[in-house]
């Protein structure tokens, strides 16, 4: 099977996967599949020939058109995951503070009188 056709199939799978959207729950399988497709795609890109036939050029244009949709969707999903991770980190910090409110007291602005 020609390398361009393999790349086209992998790109179609990636396009379908990313277009389905980031699930609200259980994101691990989604991210694992996404990484798998991106790795397969990287290998396929490295195996591309130097010259292309007319049919391969047509497939290449389809790949580029799908990339125009895939790239912004991936960027948006990456930002959403990054935002969720920062929110989880903040929640974790707040939970720790709530569980032990006197653990992180700072001495700034306070005067301790040692005289009795």
C-alpha positions, 0 to 999 in steps of 0.5 A, spaced: 500 500 500 502 506 498 505 511 503 500 516 502 494 512 502 496 509 509 497 517 511 490 518 508 487 513 512 491 515 518 489 522 518 481 520 516 481 516 523 485 522 526 479 527 523 474 522 526 477 521 533 478 529 534 471 531 531 468 526 536 470 531 541 473 530 548 469 526 552 467 529 559 468 523 563 474 518 562 479 521 558 484 516 558 482 512 553 481 518 548 488 521 549 491 514 549 488 513 542 489 520 540 497 519 542 497 512 538 494 515 532 499 521 532 505 516 533 502 512 527 501 518 523 508 521 524 511 514 522 507 514 516 510 522 514 517 519 515 515 514 510 513 518 504 516 518 498 520 524 494 516 524 488 508 523 487 503 521 482 497 525 480 493 520 485 498 521 490 497 529 490 490 529 490 490 525 496 495 530 499 490 535 498 485 531 502 490 530 507 491 538 508 484 540 508 483 535 514 489 538 517 486 545 517 480 542 521 484 537 526 489 543 528 484 548 531 480 542 534 487 539 537 489 546 540 482 547 543 482 540 546 489 541 549 487 548 552 481 545 555 485 539 558 490 544 561 485 548 564 482 542 567 488 540 570 489 547 573 482 547 576 484 540 579 490 543 582 487 549 585 481 544 588 486 539 591 490 545 594 483 548 597 481 541 599 488 541 603 487 548 606 480 546 608 482 539 611 488 543 615 487 551 615 492 552 620 498 548 616 500 554 612 500 560 616 504 565 614 508 570 619 508 576 615 505 582 618 504 579 625 508 581 631 509 576 636 510 579 643 515 575 647 514 579 654 510 577 659 
